[in-house]
Amino acid sequence: MARALWAVIAASFVLAGAACTEPQSGVISSRWCPHDATLDTLDDFEDGDGALCNGWGKWILTAGAGITNTTPVAADGTLLGAQPTAEGPTALAAGDATSTRALHVTAGGFTAGTGADPNYWAVLRATFVPPGPFAVASYTGIRFRAISAVPVRLRVNVATDMTRDQAAGDAFGRTVAVDASGAQTTVMFATTTQEGYGPAIPQDLTNAVLLSFDFKLASQFVDDLRDTNPDSFDLWLDDVQLLR
């Protein structure tokens, strides 16, 4: 079913071009958003529009109320400007010779704290809706390339309708280390767990509603996030793919 859905999505890109129009040339490249028997690309950022390959939604960075950043802030506190830009660090570009764009986000002003402290977290998220929850359970994991000049730890989360409605938002995820190497990182869904602040529920990724990369200065719940992150980050993300 997932393969058929992506075939429809790919066809809609070619016919309409609304979600994948390259802003400089105005044409669609056949190498963008690759999908085959082994993977489906959520976003390679080549089209420059800030939306997922399937056109379902934008990448958005949200953070605690006191966080500073290099992009405009909307009235609701949402950090805007999470848009693809020209490929940045050499290490990231070297990972894929065909890549010309990546997603670049920054934020700063984080303070040590948990719970009620609003200034210790930021979330880079991409929604799977509309048109509806996405069957991430039909895949084995997620793969991406990321780079940070100063090493950081990010928690890669998959939120579902069940974690949202039954577990107080405590999604299944895993913490990964990101550094200046631009190395490819893989998270297998079988190794993901809840963070621990919500009720424990069985893992069911059938109805995923969003994918997120969570930055926290510290966490009282997850052992490998208790080491303090830096008080700011400058992150590049590229080639986010779901593995079969």
NUVO-521395 format. One record per residue (C-alpha): residue number from 1; residue in three letters; z, x, y. Coordinates in Angstrom, 3 decimals. Example, Ala and Ser with C-alpha at 12.3 -4.5 7.8 and 13.67 -1.06 7.14 Angstrom:
<nodes>
+-----+-----+----------+----------+----------+
|   k |   r |       up |     east |    north |
+-----+-----+----------+----------+----------+
|   1 | ala |    7.800 |   12.300 |   -4.500 |
|   2 | ser |    7.140 |   13.670 |   -1.060 |
+-----+-----+----------+----------+----------+
</nodes>
This chain:
<nodes>
+-----+-----+----------+----------+----------+
|   k |   r |       up |     east |    north |
+-----+-----+----------+----------+----------+
|   1 | met |    0.000 |    0.000 |    0.000 |
|   2 | ala |    0.889 |    2.823 |    2.404 |
|   3 | arg |   -2.456 |    4.538 |    1.745 |
|   4 | ala |   -4.343 |    1.324 |    2.463 |
|   5 | leu |   -2.361 |    0.822 |    5.656 |
|   6 | trp |   -3.219 |    4.282 |    6.914 |
|   7 | ala |   -6.878 |    3.715 |    6.081 |
|   8 | val |   -6.833 |    0.651 |    8.330 |
|   9 | ile |   -5.050 |    2.634 |   11.042 |
|  10 | ala |   -7.604 |    5.445 |   10.880 |
|  11 | ala |  -10.457 |    2.965 |   11.113 |
|  12 | ser |   -8.889 |    1.303 |   14.137 |
|  13 | phe |   -8.678 |    4.679 |   15.898 |
|  14 | val |  -12.373 |    5.286 |   15.411 |
|  15 | leu |  -13.377 |    1.799 |   16.501 |
|  16 | ala |  -11.054 |    1.344 |   19.453 |
|  17 | gly |   -9.969 |    4.837 |   20.411 |
|  18 | ala |   -7.072 |    3.369 |   22.368 |
|  19 | ala |   -4.363 |    5.401 |   20.671 |
|  20 | cys |   -6.301 |    8.631 |   20.171 |
|  21 | thr |   -8.431 |    9.303 |   23.221 |
|  22 | glu |   -8.329 |   12.947 |   24.221 |
|  23 | pro |   -7.636 |   12.959 |   27.971 |
|  24 | gln |   -9.749 |   16.001 |   28.799 |
|  25 | ser |  -12.955 |   15.325 |   26.874 |
|  26 | gly |  -12.598 |   11.573 |   26.294 |
|  27 | val |  -13.610 |   11.960 |   22.624 |
|  28 | ile |  -11.783 |   11.716 |   19.319 |
|  29 | ser |  -11.656 |   14.777 |   17.089 |
|  30 | ser |  -12.074 |   14.267 |   13.340 |
|  31 | arg |   -9.347 |   16.842 |   12.643 |
|  32 | trp |   -6.629 |   14.891 |   14.462 |
|  33 | cys |   -3.954 |   12.975 |   12.548 |
|  34 | pro |   -4.969 |   14.262 |    9.090 |
|  35 | his |   -4.006 |   12.261 |    6.015 |
|  36 | asp |   -4.929 |   12.833 |    2.369 |
|  37 | ala |   -3.529 |   12.496 |   -1.146 |
|  38 | thr |   -0.561 |   14.743 |   -0.294 |
|  39 | leu |    0.510 |   13.653 |    3.195 |
|  40 | asp |    0.156 |   11.300 |    6.166 |
|  41 | thr |    0.513 |   12.710 |    9.679 |
|  42 | leu |    2.886 |   10.785 |   11.920 |
|  43 | asp |    1.806 |   12.832 |   14.930 |
|  44 | asp |    0.082 |   16.143 |   15.596 |
|  45 | phe |    0.138 |   15.483 |   19.378 |
|  46 | glu |   -3.501 |   16.520 |   19.765 |
|  47 | asp |   -4.587 |   13.321 |   21.511 |
|  48 | gly |   -2.129 |   13.956 |   24.314 |
|  49 | asp |   -0.978 |   10.343 |   24.682 |
|  50 | gly |    2.627 |   10.669 |   23.497 |
|  51 | ala |    2.137 |    7.947 |   20.861 |
|  52 | leu |    2.271 |    8.176 |   17.083 |
|  53 | cys |   -1.012 |    8.541 |   15.241 |
|  54 | asn |   -0.768 |    4.899 |   14.187 |
|  55 | gly |   -0.273 |    3.830 |   17.809 |
|  56 | trp |    2.949 |    1.933 |   17.049 |
|  57 | gly |    5.100 |    3.473 |   19.761 |
|  58 | lys |    5.875 |    6.397 |   22.064 |
|  59 | trp |    8.088 |    9.405 |   21.605 |
|  60 | ile |   11.166 |    8.920 |   23.804 |
|  61 | leu |   14.094 |   11.206 |   24.610 |
|  62 | thr |   17.422 |    9.500 |   25.316 |
|  63 | ala |   20.746 |   11.154 |   26.080 |
|  64 | gly |   24.269 |   10.709 |   27.366 |
|  65 | ala |   24.607 |    9.468 |   30.925 |
|  66 | gly |   25.510 |   12.865 |   32.391 |
|  67 | ile |   22.718 |   14.893 |   30.827 |
|  68 | thr |   20.316 |   16.654 |   33.176 |
|  69 | asn |   16.674 |   17.256 |   32.367 |
|  70 | thr |   13.338 |   18.338 |   33.767 |
|  71 | thr |   11.749 |   14.881 |   33.629 |
|  72 | pro |   12.261 |   11.597 |   35.533 |
|  73 | val |   15.069 |    9.258 |   34.496 |
|  74 | ala |   14.429 |    5.526 |   34.226 |
|  75 | ala |   16.883 |    2.924 |   35.494 |
|  76 | asp |   18.194 |    2.400 |   31.941 |
|  77 | gly |   18.958 |    6.121 |   31.539 |
|  78 | thr |   15.943 |    6.843 |   29.326 |
|  79 | leu |   14.574 |   10.336 |   29.833 |
|  80 | leu |   10.851 |    9.972 |   30.386 |
|  81 | gly |    8.025 |   12.469 |   30.120 |
|  82 | ala |    8.223 |   13.227 |   26.398 |
|  83 | gln |    4.495 |   13.892 |   26.419 |
|  84 | pro |    2.388 |   16.442 |   24.563 |
|  85 | thr |    1.452 |   19.487 |   26.593 |
|  86 | ala |   -0.637 |   22.593 |   26.038 |
|  87 | glu |    0.568 |   24.589 |   23.044 |
|  88 | gly |    3.414 |   26.737 |   24.274 |
|  89 | pro |    5.152 |   29.588 |   22.435 |
|  90 | thr |    2.904 |   32.016 |   20.560 |
|  91 | ala |    4.883 |   31.574 |   17.334 |
|  92 | leu |    4.235 |   27.833 |   17.315 |
|  93 | ala |    0.528 |   28.187 |   18.046 |
|  94 | ala |    0.180 |   30.816 |   15.337 |
|  95 | gly |    1.381 |   28.322 |   12.738 |
|  96 | asp |   -1.805 |   26.272 |   13.120 |
|  97 | ala |   -4.854 |   27.942 |   14.602 |
|  98 | thr |   -6.469 |   24.556 |   15.305 |
|  99 | ser |   -3.503 |   23.164 |   17.269 |
| 100 | thr |   -3.855 |   22.891 |   21.044 |
| 101 | arg |   -0.921 |   20.605 |   21.937 |
| 102 | ala |    2.718 |   20.117 |   20.982 |
| 103 | leu |    5.564 |   17.928 |   22.208 |
| 104 | his |    7.847 |   19.715 |   24.692 |
| 105 | val |   11.257 |   18.307 |   25.656 |
| 106 | thr |   14.217 |   19.798 |   27.506 |
| 107 | ala |   17.718 |   18.642 |   28.407 |
| 108 | gly |   20.914 |   20.245 |   29.660 |
| 109 | gly |   24.409 |   19.615 |   30.915 |
| 110 | phe |   25.944 |   18.882 |   27.520 |
| 111 | thr |   29.742 |   19.053 |   27.329 |
| 112 | ala |   31.922 |   19.494 |   24.259 |
| 113 | gly |   33.190 |   16.157 |   23.054 |
| 114 | thr |   32.811 |   13.377 |   20.562 |
| 115 | gly |   33.379 |    9.670 |   20.365 |
| 116 | ala |   33.698 |    8.257 |   23.875 |
| 117 | asp |   32.324 |   11.386 |   25.602 |
| 118 | pro |   28.795 |   10.377 |   26.706 |
| 119 | asn |   27.581 |   13.902 |   27.404 |
| 120 | tyr |   27.402 |   15.609 |   24.030 |
| 121 | trp |   24.237 |   14.105 |   22.528 |
| 122 | ala |   20.484 |   13.611 |   22.910 |
| 123 | val |   17.992 |   11.897 |   20.602 |
| 124 | leu |   14.231 |   12.412 |   20.406 |
| 125 | arg |   12.944 |    9.360 |   18.595 |
| 126 | ala |    9.700 |    7.733 |   17.507 |
| 127 | thr |    9.647 |    4.078 |   16.521 |
| 128 | phe |    7.765 |    2.626 |   13.546 |
| 129 | val |    7.600 |   -0.849 |   15.093 |
| 130 | pro |    5.664 |   -2.909 |   15.946 |
| 131 | pro |    4.075 |   -4.200 |   13.732 |
| 132 | gly |    7.103 |   -3.938 |   11.477 |
| 133 | pro |    9.361 |   -1.652 |    9.394 |
| 134 | phe |    7.541 |    1.149 |    7.577 |
| 135 | ala |    7.937 |    1.921 |    3.851 |
| 136 | val |    9.137 |    5.515 |    4.143 |
| 137 | ala |   10.495 |    5.131 |    0.595 |
| 138 | ser |    6.928 |    5.595 |   -0.679 |
| 139 | tyr |    7.096 |    9.228 |    0.524 |
| 140 | thr |    9.184 |   12.150 |   -0.753 |
| 141 | gly |   10.017 |   13.847 |    2.546 |
| 142 | ile |    9.076 |   14.860 |    6.060 |
| 143 | arg |    7.624 |   18.149 |    7.302 |
| 144 | phe |    7.262 |   19.487 |   10.848 |
| 145 | arg |    7.069 |   22.645 |   12.929 |
| 146 | ala |    9.521 |   23.272 |   15.755 |
| 147 | ile |   10.592 |   26.114 |   17.991 |
| 148 | ser |   13.581 |   26.841 |   20.210 |
| 149 | ala |   14.101 |   30.134 |   22.029 |
| 150 | val |   17.854 |   29.666 |   21.553 |
| 151 | pro |   18.718 |   28.617 |   17.965 |
| 152 | val |   19.817 |   24.984 |   17.666 |
| 153 | arg |   20.764 |   22.602 |   14.898 |
| 154 | leu |   19.047 |   19.220 |   14.769 |
| 155 | arg |   19.767 |   16.292 |   12.487 |
| 156 | val |   16.576 |   14.673 |   11.210 |
| 157 | asn |   17.362 |   10.971 |   10.712 |
| 158 | val |   15.479 |    8.016 |    9.261 |
| 159 | ala |   16.952 |    4.749 |   10.539 |
| 160 | thr |   16.303 |    1.564 |    8.596 |
| 161 | asp |   17.046 |   -2.100 |    9.135 |
| 162 | met |   19.955 |   -1.682 |    6.689 |
| 163 | thr |   21.535 |    1.324 |    8.455 |
| 164 | arg |   21.143 |   -0.534 |   11.731 |
| 165 | asp |   22.562 |   -3.875 |   10.532 |
| 166 | gln |   25.060 |   -2.828 |    7.832 |
| 167 | ala |   26.131 |    0.743 |    8.661 |
| 168 | ala |   26.690 |    0.709 |   12.443 |
| 169 | gly |   23.557 |    2.825 |   12.904 |
| 170 | asp |   24.744 |    5.595 |   10.558 |
| 171 | ala |   21.302 |    6.675 |    9.325 |
| 172 | phe |   20.291 |    8.860 |    6.409 |
| 173 | gly |   19.438 |   12.376 |    7.504 |
| 174 | arg |   19.886 |   16.091 |    7.124 |
| 175 | thr |   20.715 |   18.902 |    9.536 |
| 176 | val |   18.171 |   21.691 |    9.989 |
| 177 | ala |   18.171 |   24.941 |   11.954 |
| 178 | val |   15.439 |   25.558 |   14.543 |
| 179 | asp |   14.811 |   28.980 |   16.072 |
| 180 | ala |   12.084 |   30.980 |   17.803 |
| 181 | ser |   10.054 |   31.596 |   14.637 |
| 182 | gly |    8.129 |   28.310 |   14.731 |
| 183 | ala |    8.568 |   28.051 |   10.970 |
| 184 | gln |    7.593 |   24.895 |    9.106 |
| 185 | thr |   10.610 |   22.823 |    8.074 |
| 186 | thr |   10.754 |   20.303 |    5.222 |
| 187 | val |   13.417 |   17.650 |    4.637 |
| 188 | met |   13.258 |   15.891 |    1.278 |
| 189 | phe |   14.538 |   12.326 |    1.478 |
| 190 | ala |   16.445 |   12.683 |   -1.791 |
| 191 | thr |   18.731 |   15.225 |   -0.063 |
| 192 | thr |   19.577 |   13.055 |    2.965 |
| 193 | thr |   22.981 |   11.453 |    3.486 |
| 194 | gln |   24.717 |    9.353 |    6.109 |
| 195 | glu |   26.619 |   11.178 |    8.840 |
| 196 | gly |   29.872 |    9.371 |    8.084 |
| 197 | tyr |   30.820 |    7.295 |   11.121 |
| 198 | gly |   29.597 |    3.991 |    9.656 |
| 199 | pro |   30.128 |    2.137 |    6.378 |
| 200 | ala |   28.576 |    3.874 |    3.365 |
| 201 | ile |   25.586 |    2.022 |    1.935 |
| 202 | pro |   23.027 |    2.838 |   -0.791 |
| 203 | gln |   19.986 |    4.755 |    0.395 |
| 204 | asp |   17.005 |    2.432 |    0.814 |
| 205 | leu |   14.205 |    3.751 |    3.037 |
| 206 | thr |   11.893 |    0.817 |    2.335 |
| 207 | asn |   12.198 |   -0.659 |    5.815 |
| 208 | ala |   12.362 |    2.323 |    8.193 |
| 209 | val |   12.403 |    1.420 |   11.884 |
| 210 | leu |   12.450 |    4.867 |   13.502 |
| 211 | leu |   12.479 |    8.609 |   12.967 |
| 212 | ser |   14.717 |   10.738 |   15.164 |
| 213 | phe |   15.654 |   14.343 |   15.866 |
| 214 | asp |   19.300 |   14.285 |   16.998 |
| 215 | phe |   20.932 |   17.028 |   19.078 |
| 216 | lys |   24.728 |   17.101 |   19.336 |
| 217 | leu |   26.992 |   19.670 |   20.883 |
| 218 | ala |   29.328 |   19.039 |   17.955 |
| 219 | ser |   30.127 |   16.402 |   15.363 |
| 220 | gln |   33.449 |   15.538 |   13.789 |
| 221 | phe |   31.607 |   13.996 |   10.848 |
| 222 | val |   29.006 |   16.448 |    9.525 |
| 223 | asp |   30.268 |   19.859 |    8.347 |
| 224 | asp |   27.112 |   21.773 |    9.281 |
| 225 | leu |   27.157 |   20.361 |   12.825 |
| 226 | arg |   30.719 |   21.399 |   13.616 |
| 227 | asp |   29.416 |   24.727 |   14.895 |
| 228 | thr |   28.745 |   24.215 |   18.585 |
| 229 | asn |   25.151 |   23.996 |   19.780 |
| 230 | pro |   24.227 |   25.491 |   23.168 |
| 231 | asp |   24.811 |   23.307 |   26.239 |
| 232 | ser |   21.060 |   22.855 |   26.767 |
| 233 | phe |   17.867 |   22.928 |   24.752 |
| 234 | asp |   14.176 |   23.664 |   25.242 |
| 235 | leu |   12.397 |   22.313 |   22.183 |
| 236 | trp |    8.770 |   22.263 |   21.030 |
| 237 | leu |    7.743 |   19.964 |   18.139 |
| 238 | asp |    4.426 |   19.780 |   16.310 |
| 239 | asp |    2.666 |   18.484 |   13.186 |
| 240 | val |    5.147 |   15.841 |   12.022 |
| 241 | gln |    4.011 |   14.736 |    8.557 |
| 242 | leu |    5.227 |   12.477 |    5.739 |
| 243 | leu |    4.833 |   14.001 |    2.269 |
| 244 | arg |    3.829 |   12.028 |   -0.791 |
+-----+-----+----------+----------+----------+
</nodes>
